[in-house]
Amino acid sequence: MSHGKILTLSNGKTVPQIGLGTWLSKPHEVEHAVEWAVQAGYRHLDCAMVYENQDEVGAALKKVIPSIVKREDLFITSKLWNKSHQPDQVERELDETLAQLGTDYLDLYLVHWPVAFPPGKGLFPPDSAKPGHVELDTETSLVDTWRAVVKLLDTGKVRTIGVSNFTIDHIKGIVAATGVKPTVNQIEAHPLLPQDDLVEYCKAEGIHLTAYSPLGNNLLGKTKLVDYPAVTEVAKRLGASTAQVLVAWGVYRGYSVIPKSVQQDRIISNFQQIELSKEDYDKISEIGHQAHTRFNIPFTYKPVWDINLFDEEVEKGATHGVKIH
Ligand SMILES: NC(=O)c1ccc[n+]([C@@H]2O[C@H](COP(=O)([O-])OP(=O)(O)OC[C@H]3O[C@@H](n4cnc5c(N)ncnc54)[C@H](OP(=O)(O)O)[C@@H]3O)[C@@H](O)[C@H]2O)c1
């Protein structure tokens, strides 16, 4: 087993291939998780304003910097939330994130979703005209937001910029308008959602991919990917955990992978990389040929975001599409 592989981004900066996810880590869990992760050798942390736990991540960072790690040896990602897509809100929210994390720069700042909400009404502003729905800002475009994010590079507060949950069309739209490619696109990717076209496109364009929900998450209460027979069979044969097999599946594809756990033994073992043979990689990939599943679809959230982002069958009834320009 080996761990700690480093990948190079198109801007020459490097990112550790395995990072720690922090979404859905409950209060008082994530501080320990981050500490344990850094002790175990993780140097890549994935955070976001909307996870509402960045202050706890910051408390953990205070404990590990500089006693275990130097700030410059960590790769810290955070994400601009939908309520701050308006150009005059972008740097303000970044400053809030930096204060929560207790750092003066991010290694990577992502536009979390290709969706804008109005500012100043909370993280999920309720739509007074449509109960059970989030209010959308249908005026602010991805290009407006991307231009403001590009300007952040001049502030020294972010080293690299990127996007998340963007499709090929969304990326083409912002690049055509600004001439600036996102360095990273963070997307849901696992054997049930391989996203081959997007992976190919980003590879050809030199855009680094980070795979989120690499273990399949469990939002829908379906069979967990870690329990799929193909995964358990390969894991048993290799003497590895099923989560290690799923992380290795992403690693085989050449991108970075950010499994989340708040349990110390899992945090440690998820980071120990195993290698898959082509045969085992193909075997795990077969899962996706049988059952396409995207877990993270905002149109199915409660409250509903009434927007078609990925053109999944279940999104066809949405009122809005993404405003690229
Ligand atoms: N950009 C975006 O829109 C977006 C969306 C979703 C996620 N993300 C990022 O990606 C990270 C990872 O995705 P995710 O949290 O959705 O899902 P995930 O990492 O695929 O799965 C997390 C789940 O797997 C469990 N788990 C962890 N290690 C395990 C192991 N060794 N064996 C069995 N179960 C294990 C965790 O429980 P325990 O904690 O109890 O171990 C948790 O329930 C997030 O935390 C977040 O940082 C980004």
The ligand as a Tripos MOL2 file, in Angstrom:
@<TRIPOS>MOLECULE
LIG
   48    52     1     0     0
SMALL
NO_CHARGES

@<TRIPOS>ATOM
      1 N1        -19.1820   19.9710   -4.6230 N.am      1 LIG1
      2 C1        -20.2920   19.4330   -4.1660 C.2       1 LIG1
      3 O1        -21.4110   19.8310   -4.5200 O.2       1 LIG1
      4 C2        -20.2000   18.2930   -3.2240 C.ar      1 LIG1
      5 C3        -21.3040   17.4710   -3.0220 C.ar      1 LIG1
      6 C4        -21.1730   16.3780   -2.1690 C.ar      1 LIG1
      7 C5        -19.9620   16.1460   -1.5320 C.ar      1 LIG1
      8 N2        -18.9110   17.0020   -1.7080 N.ar      1 LIG1
      9 C6        -17.6210   16.7940   -1.0050 C.3       1 LIG1
     10 O2        -17.2110   15.4500   -1.1970 O.3       1 LIG1
     11 C7        -17.0610   14.8130    0.0710 C.3       1 LIG1
     12 C8        -17.3670   13.3310   -0.0220 C.3       1 LIG1
     13 O3        -18.6530   13.0940   -0.5110 O.3       1 LIG1
     14 P1        -19.8620   12.6040    0.4140 P.3       1 LIG1
     15 O4        -19.6560   13.0840    1.7900 O.co2     1 LIG1
     16 O5        -21.0930   12.9700   -0.3140 O.co2     1 LIG1
     17 O6        -19.8110   11.0410    0.3220 O.3       1 LIG1
     18 P2        -18.7410    9.8390    0.4310 P.3       1 LIG1
     19 O7        -17.4190   10.3390    0.8570 O.co2     1 LIG1
     20 O8        -18.8620    9.1050   -0.8430 O.co2     1 LIG1
     21 O9        -19.4170    8.9490    1.5500 O.3       1 LIG1
     22 C9        -19.4980    9.3750    2.8640 C.3       1 LIG1
     23 C10       -20.2630    8.2980    3.6340 C.3       1 LIG1
     24 O10       -19.5230    7.0640    3.6310 O.3       1 LIG1
     25 C11       -19.2500    6.6740    4.9730 C.3       1 LIG1
     26 N3        -17.8920    6.0890    4.9710 N.ar      1 LIG1
     27 C12       -16.7010    6.7270    4.9910 C.ar      1 LIG1
     28 N4        -15.6720    5.8530    4.9870 N.ar      1 LIG1
     29 C13       -16.2290    4.6100    4.9710 C.ar      1 LIG1
     30 C14       -15.6930    3.3070    4.9930 C.ar      1 LIG1
     31 N5        -14.3850    3.1090    5.0190 N.pl3     1 LIG1
     32 N6        -16.5590    2.2610    4.9660 N.ar      1 LIG1
     33 C15       -17.9010    2.4690    4.9360 C.ar      1 LIG1
     34 N7        -18.4680    3.6830    4.9250 N.ar      1 LIG1
     35 C16       -17.6420    4.7570    4.9450 C.ar      1 LIG1
     36 C17       -19.3500    7.9450    5.8000 C.3       1 LIG1
     37 O11       -19.7460    7.6610    7.1280 O.3       1 LIG1
     38 P3        -18.7940    8.0330    8.4040 P.3       1 LIG1
     39 O12       -18.4930    9.4950    8.3490 O.co2     1 LIG1
     40 O13       -19.6320    7.6350    9.5610 O.co2     1 LIG1
     41 O14       -17.5620    7.1760    8.2460 O.co2     1 LIG1
     42 C18       -20.4770    8.6900    5.0670 C.3       1 LIG1
     43 O15       -21.7430    8.1890    5.4530 O.3       1 LIG1
     44 C19       -18.0250   15.6070    0.9580 C.3       1 LIG1
     45 O16       -17.8160   15.3860    2.3340 O.3       1 LIG1
     46 C20       -17.7380   17.0100    0.4960 C.3       1 LIG1
     47 O17       -16.5370   17.4910    1.0580 O.3       1 LIG1
     48 C21       -19.0040   18.0540   -2.5680 C.ar      1 LIG1
@<TRIPOS>BOND
     1     1     2 1
     2     2     3 2
     3     2     4 1
     4     4     5 ar
     5     4    48 ar
     6     5     6 ar
     7     6     7 ar
     8     7     8 ar
     9     8     9 1
    10     8    48 ar
    11     9    10 1
    12     9    46 1
    13    10    11 1
    14    11    12 1
    15    11    44 1
    16    12    13 1
    17    13    14 1
    18    14    15 2
    19    14    16 1
    20    14    17 1
    21    17    18 1
    22    18    19 2
    23    18    20 1
    24    18    21 1
    25    21    22 1
    26    22    23 1
    27    23    24 1
    28    23    42 1
    29    24    25 1
    30    25    26 1
    31    25    36 1
    32    26    27 ar
    33    26    35 ar
    34    27    28 ar
    35    28    29 ar
    36    29    30 ar
    37    29    35 ar
    38    30    31 1
    39    30    32 ar
    40    32    33 ar
    41    33    34 ar
    42    34    35 ar
    43    36    37 1
    44    36    42 1
    45    37    38 1
    46    38    39 2
    47    38    40 1
    48    38    41 1
    49    42    43 1
    50    44    45 1
    51    44    46 1
    52    46    47 1
@<TRIPOS>SUBSTRUCTURE
     1 LIG1         1 GROUP 0 **** ****
